[in-house]
Amino acid sequence: MNKTLISLLLALGYPAHAEENILDAEAAIKNGAPLAAYQHLAPHPLYPYLEARAYRDNLATTPTATLVAFLQKYPNDPFSTTLAKQAYPYWAAGGENDAIIASYSPGYADETLECQYRSALLNRGKTREAIKDSDKLLASDKSLSAECNTLYDRLAHSGHINPAQHAERFRLAMANNNTLIASYLAGNLQGAAAQAAQTWLDIDQNRLPIESAYSLTDPDWRSALLAQQLGKRLKKDPLALAQATNAATMGYISRPKDAGKLYNPLVRKLAQADDPHTLTLWDAIPAGEHEDNTTYDLIAYDLRRGDWRGLPAHLGKLDKDAQNKAEIQYWIGKALEKSGDRAGADSHYRRAASQRDFYGFLAAEKLGIAPQYHDRPVRRDHHYAAVVGRPAAYRARIFRNLGDDARASQEWQALLKTLTPAESAQAALYASEIGWSVQAVTTLGKSKNYDALALRFPTAYETRVRQLASQHGISPAKIFAIIRKESIFQPAIASKAGAIGLMQIMPATASHTASKNGIPYSGKWQLTEPDTNLEIGSQYLTDRINEFGHLAYA
């Protein structure tokens, strides 16, 4: 434990190593020890974890009033979420609806808990409260749990779900590939909607060909069906590309969201294949539905064809916000420059150069002006002490120091829910000061504070990075950029693909690079050690730069 933390604990009246005692106590309670044996730890900010553990393990013998009071006392905390997930079903089974209603807080509740809360309201005859804004809840991808389906059924049977909502929930289930729920929901539909739903299910299960959707008379059903089914097949069915192109050109995709969902991956496939249908489908994407990767592929498509005159018009299909991005302004400027319109080009270059962006920097270079950084550092202000003094901030720091990243992150997210943008900036500064770079970066991102550059682009492990950069003759900025992009300075992170550590190195790559260059290496989990990861990662980066001659190809 570091000296600063010990000083903080002592200043707050907590004995050094008290948090280890708390965790030992939690383990003991899990194994049957009574909570009363640890009352002496009650003043400690981690003590609620002991209470939550004891209450979860003893729901039947803990007074309901005690549980309700606890959840009311901690309305935004992760341990309340865990307790409620066990208490709510227990109370519901015993008819204790008032306990659920009294203890509920949106600060700790997820969609499933909210559905249980609304069901409790229905049980107590509070229908108006139960149905208020329920359409938003039941339109969420996360509302397909058994508890939410039960709530949905009750609302439907009592006449509080209209035909359009029935249709949208069926489509939601299909969009999430949950055909079991979709099949059940189809029973709520009538007439043409019921026929369309059954056709959808039959196509999904290969009982009917995709072309059967064309016979549907309701354009919204046809649009949603084709967008979901063709989008699902684009990745694996060679015929889907032609089928999707045909559906698009025939105007069968009528809803903007459906068009965006299907046409974006379709345009990417067509553009990458230099297919002449690319521009037709690009034009069919509604404004506001263009995805960034689709736009990049469209630009590359035009560049390969040398269509400088067409590029500005093609990018003109984007909505205003997308067009204002530095990258788009740069490429419009480049196209106009290539077409001989220097004045027009400079106008767009200036708009790009006003932004802190790679393409903004390129545009500034074109204009011969200094790049714009717009750096607005975050410094301690009157919010800092209050933010740092919150129990959630303390608990997050303690769990991080104990190596419990999951709980640390949960506490941090709970803290952020309660903060204003100004307070969030101070929280990001605090995270940076304790070396928690990932939370500093992501906290600023969530509050759209993009101008605190020192916090957003940290230089952790600077001594080692500079040493390795000098050894390999490369810029330390290259190493920092990879760490920032790949792991946000999380040494133990592992990707789904298997890449590990700061520079996200695949174990096979690490083994080969280490063997080739005489770097001590004994196994993949050594990649979670910053020194080893940086040494192997910087060596691999250097090898690739030397092989290909440029960072862009490395």
SULZIHU-V820457 format. One record per residue. N is the residue number from 1. RES is the residue in one letter. SS is DSSP state (H for helix, E for strand, - for the rest). PSI is psi in whole degrees, 0 to 359 (none if undefined). Layout:
n->N res->RES ss->SS psi->PSI
n->N res->RES ss->SS psi->PSI
This chain:
n->1 res->M ss->- psi->134
n->2 res->N ss->- psi->163
n->3 res->K ss->H psi->323
n->4 res->T ss->H psi->316
n->5 res->L ss->H psi->317
n->6 res->I ss->H psi->316
n->7 res->S ss->H psi->318
n->8 res->L ss->H psi->315
n->9 res->L ss->H psi->314
n->10 res->L ss->H psi->321
n->11 res->A ss->H psi->327
n->12 res->L ss->- psi->358
n->13 res->G ss->- psi->14
n->14 res->Y ss->- psi->137
n->15 res->P ss->- psi->147
n->16 res->A ss->- psi->144
n->17 res->H ss->- psi->15
n->18 res->A ss->H psi->327
n->19 res->E ss->H psi->326
n->20 res->E ss->H psi->322
n->21 res->N ss->H psi->322
n->22 res->I ss->H psi->314
n->23 res->L ss->H psi->323
n->24 res->D ss->H psi->319
n->25 res->A ss->H psi->321
n->26 res->E ss->H psi->317
n->27 res->A ss->H psi->321
n->28 res->A ss->H psi->319
n->29 res->I ss->H psi->321
n->30 res->K ss->H psi->329
n->31 res->N ss->- psi->9
n->32 res->G ss->- psi->356
n->33 res->A ss->- psi->147
n->34 res->P ss->- psi->146
n->35 res->L ss->H psi->326
n->36 res->A ss->H psi->336
n->37 res->A ss->H psi->350
n->38 res->Y ss->H psi->26
n->39 res->Q ss->H psi->333
n->40 res->H ss->H psi->344
n->41 res->L ss->H psi->2
n->42 res->A ss->- psi->325
n->43 res->P ss->- psi->346
n->44 res->H ss->- psi->139
n->45 res->P ss->- psi->340
n->46 res->L ss->- psi->355
n->47 res->Y ss->H psi->325
n->48 res->P ss->H psi->334
n->49 res->Y ss->H psi->325
n->50 res->L ss->H psi->315
n->51 res->E ss->H psi->313
n->52 res->A ss->H psi->319
n->53 res->R ss->H psi->314
n->54 res->A ss->H psi->318
n->55 res->Y ss->H psi->320
n->56 res->R ss->H psi->322
n->57 res->D ss->H psi->351
n->58 res->N ss->- psi->47
n->59 res->L ss->- psi->320
n->60 res->A ss->- psi->332
n->61 res->T ss->- psi->353
n->62 res->T ss->- psi->128
n->63 res->P ss->- psi->139
n->64 res->T ss->H psi->320
n->65 res->A ss->H psi->325
n->66 res->T ss->H psi->317
n->67 res->L ss->H psi->316
n->68 res->V ss->H psi->315
n->69 res->A ss->H psi->321
n->70 res->F ss->H psi->312
n->71 res->L ss->H psi->328
n->72 res->Q ss->H psi->326
n->73 res->K ss->H psi->329
n->74 res->Y ss->- psi->74
n->75 res->P ss->- psi->353
n->76 res->N ss->- psi->11
n->77 res->D ss->- psi->147
n->78 res->P ss->H psi->328
n->79 res->F ss->H psi->335
n->80 res->S ss->H psi->322
n->81 res->T ss->H psi->312
n->82 res->T ss->H psi->317
n->83 res->L ss->H psi->315
n->84 res->A ss->H psi->325
n->85 res->K ss->H psi->337
n->86 res->Q ss->H psi->326
n->87 res->A ss->H psi->319
n->88 res->Y ss->H psi->310
n->89 res->P ss->H psi->323
n->90 res->Y ss->H psi->314
n->91 res->W ss->H psi->319
n->92 res->A ss->H psi->318
n->93 res->A ss->H psi->330
n->94 res->G ss->- psi->5
n->95 res->G ss->- psi->17
n->96 res->E ss->- psi->64
n->97 res->N ss->H psi->325
n->98 res->D ss->H psi->328
n->99 res->A ss->H psi->317
n->100 res->I ss->H psi->314
n->101 res->I ss->H psi->316
n->102 res->A ss->H psi->328
n->103 res->S ss->H psi->349
n->104 res->Y ss->- psi->140
n->105 res->S ss->- psi->129
n->106 res->P ss->- psi->345
n->107 res->G ss->- psi->331
n->108 res->Y ss->- psi->351
n->109 res->A ss->- psi->141
n->110 res->D ss->- psi->187
n->111 res->E ss->H psi->321
n->112 res->T ss->H psi->316
n->113 res->L ss->H psi->322
n->114 res->E ss->H psi->320
n->115 res->C ss->H psi->320
n->116 res->Q ss->H psi->322
n->117 res->Y ss->H psi->315
n->118 res->R ss->H psi->325
n->119 res->S ss->H psi->322
n->120 res->A ss->H psi->321
n->121 res->L ss->H psi->317
n->122 res->L ss->H psi->319
n->123 res->N ss->H psi->331
n->124 res->R ss->- psi->10
n->125 res->G ss->- psi->13
n->126 res->K ss->- psi->64
n->127 res->T ss->H psi->318
n->128 res->R ss->H psi->317
n->129 res->E ss->H psi->324
n->130 res->A ss->H psi->324
n->131 res->I ss->H psi->351
n->132 res->K ss->- psi->121
n->133 res->D ss->- psi->19
n->134 res->S ss->H psi->336
n->135 res->D ss->H psi->324
n->136 res->K ss->H psi->317
n->137 res->L ss->H psi->311
n->138 res->L ss->H psi->354
n->139 res->A ss->- psi->358
n->140 res->S ss->- psi->143
n->141 res->D ss->H psi->335
n->142 res->K ss->H psi->11
n->143 res->S ss->H psi->25
n->144 res->L ss->- psi->17
n->145 res->S ss->- psi->167
n->146 res->A ss->H psi->321
n->147 res->E ss->H psi->320
n->148 res->C ss->H psi->327
n->149 res->N ss->H psi->324
n->150 res->T ss->H psi->314
n->151 res->L ss->H psi->315
n->152 res->Y ss->H psi->314
n->153 res->D ss->H psi->317
n->154 res->R ss->H psi->318
n->155 res->L ss->H psi->322
n->156 res->A ss->H psi->314
n->157 res->H ss->H psi->339
n->158 res->S ss->- psi->8
n->159 res->G ss->- psi->19
n->160 res->H ss->- psi->7
n->161 res->I ss->- psi->124
n->162 res->N ss->- psi->168
n->163 res->P ss->H psi->322
n->164 res->A ss->H psi->323
n->165 res->Q ss->H psi->323
n->166 res->H ss->H psi->314
n->167 res->A ss->H psi->317
n->168 res->E ss->H psi->325
n->169 res->R ss->H psi->324
n->170 res->F ss->H psi->315
n->171 res->R ss->H psi->324
n->172 res->L ss->H psi->316
n->173 res->A ss->H psi->318
n->174 res->M ss->H psi->321
n->175 res->A ss->H psi->332
n->176 res->N ss->- psi->13
n->177 res->N ss->- psi->32
n->178 res->N ss->- psi->79
n->179 res->T ss->H psi->336
n->180 res->L ss->H psi->310
n->181 res->I ss->H psi->319
n->182 res->A ss->H psi->318
n->183 res->S ss->H psi->321
n->184 res->Y ss->H psi->316
n->185 res->L ss->H psi->331
n->186 res->A ss->H psi->334
n->187 res->G ss->H psi->343
n->188 res->N ss->H psi->351
n->189 res->L ss->- psi->156
n->190 res->Q ss->- psi->159
n->191 res->G ss->H psi->226
n->192 res->A ss->H psi->327
n->193 res->A ss->H psi->318
n->194 res->A ss->H psi->319
n->195 res->Q ss->H psi->317
n->196 res->A ss->H psi->318
n->197 res->A ss->H psi->318
n->198 res->Q ss->H psi->321
n->199 res->T ss->H psi->318
n->200 res->W ss->H psi->311
n->201 res->L ss->H psi->320
n->202 res->D ss->H psi->321
n->203 res->I ss->H psi->318
n->204 res->D ss->H psi->324
n->205 res->Q ss->- psi->13
n->206 res->N ss->- psi->27
n->207 res->R ss->- psi->343
n->208 res->L ss->- psi->152
n->209 res->P ss->- psi->157
n->210 res->I ss->H psi->331
n->211 res->E ss->H psi->344
n->212 res->S ss->H psi->335
n->213 res->A ss->H psi->333
n->214 res->Y ss->H psi->337
n->215 res->S ss->H psi->352
n->216 res->L ss->- psi->136
n->217 res->T ss->- psi->336
n->218 res->D ss->- psi->115
n->219 res->P ss->H psi->328
n->220 res->D ss->H psi->317
n->221 res->W ss->H psi->316
n->222 res->R ss->H psi->317
n->223 res->S ss->H psi->311
n->224 res->A ss->H psi->318
n->225 res->L ss->H psi->309
n->226 res->L ss->H psi->320
n->227 res->A ss->H psi->316
n->228 res->Q ss->H psi->313
n->229 res->Q ss->H psi->317
n->230 res->L ss->H psi->321
n->231 res->G ss->H psi->322
n->232 res->K ss->H psi->326
n->233 res->R ss->H psi->344
n->234 res->L ss->- psi->327
n->235 res->K ss->- psi->337
n->236 res->K ss->- psi->344
n->237 res->D ss->- psi->114
n->238 res->P ss->- psi->333
n->239 res->L ss->- psi->342
n->240 res->A ss->H psi->327
n->241 res->L ss->H psi->312
n->242 res->A ss->H psi->321
n->243 res->Q ss->H psi->318
n->244 res->A ss->H psi->319
n->245 res->T ss->H psi->318
n->246 res->N ss->H psi->315
n->247 res->A ss->H psi->323
n->248 res->A ss->H psi->312
n->249 res->T ss->H psi->334
n->250 res->M ss->- psi->356
n->251 res->G ss->- psi->25
n->252 res->Y ss->- psi->343
n->253 res->I ss->- psi->96
n->254 res->S ss->- psi->337
n->255 res->R ss->- psi->133
n->256 res->P ss->H psi->316
n->257 res->K ss->H psi->321
n->258 res->D ss->H psi->318
n->259 res->A ss->H psi->316
n->260 res->G ss->H psi->319
n->261 res->K ss->H psi->320
n->262 res->L ss->H psi->317
n->263 res->Y ss->H psi->329
n->264 res->N ss->H psi->304
n->265 res->P ss->H psi->330
n->266 res->L ss->H psi->314
n->267 res->V ss->H psi->322
n->268 res->R ss->H psi->315
n->269 res->K ss->H psi->317
n->270 res->L ss->H psi->316
n->271 res->A ss->H psi->318
n->272 res->Q ss->H psi->334
n->273 res->A ss->- psi->6
n->274 res->D ss->- psi->39
n->275 res->D ss->- psi->136
n->276 res->P ss->- psi->346
n->277 res->H ss->- psi->356
n->278 res->T ss->H psi->309
n->279 res->L ss->H psi->326
n->280 res->T ss->H psi->316
n->281 res->L ss->H psi->326
n->282 res->W ss->H psi->314
n->283 res->D ss->H psi->336
n->284 res->A ss->H psi->346
n->285 res->I ss->- psi->123
n->286 res->P ss->- psi->149
n->287 res->A ss->- psi->135
n->288 res->G ss->- psi->353
n->289 res->E ss->- psi->0
n->290 res->H ss->- psi->128
n->291 res->E ss->- psi->151
n->292 res->D ss->H psi->314
n->293 res->N ss->H psi->329
n->294 res->T ss->H psi->317
n->295 res->T ss->H psi->318
n->296 res->Y ss->H psi->319
n->297 res->D ss->H psi->326
n->298 res->L ss->H psi->317
n->299 res->I ss->H psi->313
n->300 res->A ss->H psi->323
n->301 res->Y ss->H psi->313
n->302 res->D ss->H psi->322
n->303 res->L ss->H psi->319
n->304 res->R ss->H psi->327
n->305 res->R ss->H psi->355
n->306 res->G ss->- psi->29
n->307 res->D ss->- psi->68
n->308 res->W ss->H psi->325
n->309 res->R ss->H psi->328
n->310 res->G ss->H psi->334
n->311 res->L ss->H psi->314
n->312 res->P ss->H psi->320
n->313 res->A ss->H psi->321
n->314 res->H ss->H psi->318
n->315 res->L ss->H psi->341
n->316 res->G ss->- psi->349
n->317 res->K ss->- psi->344
n->318 res->L ss->- psi->156
n->319 res->D ss->- psi->172
n->320 res->K ss->H psi->317
n->321 res->D ss->H psi->317
n->322 res->A ss->H psi->320
n->323 res->Q ss->H psi->332
n->324 res->N ss->- psi->351
n->325 res->K ss->- psi->146
n->326 res->A ss->H psi->319
n->327 res->E ss->H psi->317
n->328 res->I ss->H psi->316
n->329 res->Q ss->H psi->323
n->330 res->Y ss->H psi->313
n->331 res->W ss->H psi->328
n->332 res->I ss->H psi->317
n->333 res->G ss->H psi->316
n->334 res->K ss->H psi->318
n->335 res->A ss->H psi->317
n->336 res->L ss->H psi->321
n->337 res->E ss->H psi->315
n->338 res->K ss->H psi->333
n->339 res->S ss->- psi->1
n->340 res->G ss->- psi->5
n->341 res->D ss->- psi->82
n->342 res->R ss->H psi->320
n->343 res->A ss->H psi->316
n->344 res->G ss->H psi->321
n->345 res->A ss->H psi->313
n->346 res->D ss->H psi->326
n->347 res->S ss->H psi->316
n->348 res->H ss->H psi->325
n->349 res->Y ss->H psi->320
n->350 res->R ss->H psi->320
n->351 res->R ss->H psi->321
n->352 res->A ss->H psi->318
n->353 res->A ss->H psi->344
n->354 res->S ss->- psi->352
n->355 res->Q ss->- psi->146
n->356 res->R ss->- psi->97
n->357 res->D ss->- psi->153
n->358 res->F ss->H psi->315
n->359 res->Y ss->H psi->333
n->360 res->G ss->H psi->322
n->361 res->F ss->H psi->321
n->362 res->L ss->H psi->319
n->363 res->A ss->H psi->320
n->364 res->A ss->H psi->320
n->365 res->E ss->H psi->320
n->366 res->K ss->H psi->321
n->367 res->L ss->H psi->350
n->368 res->G ss->- psi->32
n->369 res->I ss->- psi->166
n->370 res->A ss->- psi->142
n->371 res->P ss->- psi->152
n->372 res->Q ss->- psi->124
n->373 res->Y ss->- psi->330
n->374 res->H ss->- psi->44
n->375 res->D ss->- psi->125
n->376 res->R ss->- psi->89
n->377 res->P ss->- psi->149
n->378 res->V ss->- psi->126
n->379 res->R ss->- psi->157
n->380 res->R ss->- psi->135
n->381 res->D ss->- psi->195
n->382 res->H ss->- psi->347
n->383 res->H ss->- psi->340
n->384 res->Y ss->H psi->308
n->385 res->A ss->H psi->321
n->386 res->A ss->H psi->320
n->387 res->V ss->H psi->311
n->388 res->V ss->H psi->331
n->389 res->G ss->- psi->354
n->390 res->R ss->- psi->142
n->391 res->P ss->H psi->323
n->392 res->A ss->H psi->323
n->393 res->A ss->H psi->318
n->394 res->Y ss->H psi->313
n->395 res->R ss->H psi->321
n->396 res->A ss->H psi->317
n->397 res->R ss->H psi->316
n->398 res->I ss->H psi->312
n->399 res->F ss->H psi->324
n->400 res->R ss->H psi->317
n->401 res->N ss->H psi->334
n->402 res->L ss->- psi->357
n->403 res->G ss->- psi->10
n->404 res->D ss->- psi->80
n->405 res->D ss->H psi->326
n->406 res->A ss->H psi->311
n->407 res->R ss->H psi->323
n->408 res->A ss->H psi->314
n->409 res->S ss->H psi->319
n->410 res->Q ss->H psi->316
n->411 res->E ss->H psi->321
n->412 res->W ss->H psi->316
n->413 res->Q ss->H psi->323
n->414 res->A ss->H psi->320
n->415 res->L ss->H psi->313
n->416 res->L ss->H psi->329
n->417 res->K ss->H psi->336
n->418 res->T ss->- psi->1
n->419 res->L ss->- psi->148
n->420 res->T ss->- psi->167
n->421 res->P ss->H psi->320
n->422 res->A ss->H psi->320
n->423 res->E ss->H psi->325
n->424 res->S ss->H psi->322
n->425 res->A ss->H psi->320
n->426 res->Q ss->H psi->325
n->427 res->A ss->H psi->319
n->428 res->A ss->H psi->319
n->429 res->L ss->H psi->316
n->430 res->Y ss->H psi->315
n->431 res->A ss->H psi->319
n->432 res->S ss->H psi->319
n->433 res->E ss->H psi->330
n->434 res->I ss->- psi->11
n->435 res->G ss->- psi->19
n->436 res->W ss->- psi->72
n->437 res->S ss->H psi->319
n->438 res->V ss->H psi->322
n->439 res->Q ss->H psi->328
n->440 res->A ss->H psi->314
n->441 res->V ss->H psi->310
n->442 res->T ss->H psi->328
n->443 res->T ss->H psi->316
n->444 res->L ss->H psi->321
n->445 res->G ss->H psi->318
n->446 res->K ss->H psi->327
n->447 res->S ss->- psi->10
n->448 res->K ss->- psi->34
n->449 res->N ss->- psi->91
n->450 res->Y ss->- psi->1
n->451 res->D ss->- psi->0
n->452 res->A ss->- psi->81
n->453 res->L ss->H psi->321
n->454 res->A ss->H psi->327
n->455 res->L ss->H psi->324
n->456 res->R ss->H psi->335
n->457 res->F ss->- psi->74
n->458 res->P ss->- psi->167
n->459 res->T ss->- psi->50
n->460 res->A ss->- psi->154
n->461 res->Y ss->- psi->31
n->462 res->E ss->H psi->316
n->463 res->T ss->H psi->313
n->464 res->R ss->H psi->320
n->465 res->V ss->H psi->315
n->466 res->R ss->H psi->323
n->467 res->Q ss->H psi->313
n->468 res->L ss->H psi->322
n->469 res->A ss->H psi->317
n->470 res->S ss->H psi->319
n->471 res->Q ss->H psi->322
n->472 res->H ss->H psi->355
n->473 res->G ss->- psi->33
n->474 res->I ss->- psi->165
n->475 res->S ss->- psi->136
n->476 res->P ss->H psi->335
n->477 res->A ss->H psi->327
n->478 res->K ss->H psi->317
n->479 res->I ss->H psi->315
n->480 res->F ss->H psi->320
n->481 res->A ss->H psi->319
n->482 res->I ss->H psi->317
n->483 res->I ss->H psi->314
n->484 res->R ss->H psi->319
n->485 res->K ss->H psi->317
n->486 res->E ss->H psi->322
n->487 res->S ss->- psi->352
n->488 res->I ss->- psi->44
n->489 res->F ss->- psi->34
n->490 res->Q ss->- psi->106
n->491 res->P ss->- psi->335
n->492 res->A ss->- psi->6
n->493 res->I ss->- psi->144
n->494 res->A ss->E psi->135
n->495 res->S ss->- psi->166
n->496 res->K ss->- psi->331
n->497 res->A ss->- psi->346
n->498 res->G ss->- psi->359
n->499 res->A ss->- psi->144
n->500 res->I ss->E psi->141
n->501 res->G ss->- psi->191
n->502 res->L ss->- psi->312
n->503 res->M ss->- psi->11
n->504 res->Q ss->- psi->71
n->505 res->I ss->E psi->133
n->506 res->M ss->- psi->140
n->507 res->P ss->H psi->320
n->508 res->A ss->H psi->320
n->509 res->T ss->H psi->318
n->510 res->A ss->H psi->315
n->511 res->S ss->H psi->315
n->512 res->H ss->H psi->313
n->513 res->T ss->H psi->317
n->514 res->A ss->H psi->315
n->515 res->S ss->H psi->317
n->516 res->K ss->H psi->327
n->517 res->N ss->H psi->10
n->518 res->G ss->- psi->33
n->519 res->I ss->- psi->127
n->520 res->P ss->- psi->127
n->521 res->Y ss->- psi->127
n->522 res->S ss->- psi->352
n->523 res->G ss->- psi->166
n->524 res->K ss->H psi->328
n->525 res->W ss->H psi->351
n->526 res->Q ss->H psi->342
n->527 res->L ss->H psi->347
n->528 res->T ss->H psi->351
n->529 res->E ss->- psi->120
n->530 res->P ss->H psi->315
n->531 res->D ss->H psi->314
n->532 res->T ss->H psi->316
n->533 res->N ss->H psi->315
n->534 res->L ss->H psi->321
n->535 res->E ss->H psi->312
n->536 res->I ss->H psi->318
n->537 res->G ss->H psi->317
n->538 res->S ss->H psi->326
n->539 res->Q ss->H psi->316
n->540 res->Y ss->H psi->318
n->541 res->L ss->H psi->315
n->542 res->T ss->H psi->317
n->543 res->D ss->H psi->319
n->544 res->R ss->H psi->322
n->545 res->I ss->H psi->317
n->546 res->N ss->H psi->325
n->547 res->E ss->H psi->316
n->548 res->F ss->H psi->346
n->549 res->G ss->- psi->354
n->550 res->H ss->- psi->144
n->551 res->L ss->H psi->324
n->552 res->A ss->H psi->331
n->553 res->Y ss->H psi->349
n->554 res->A ss->- psi->none
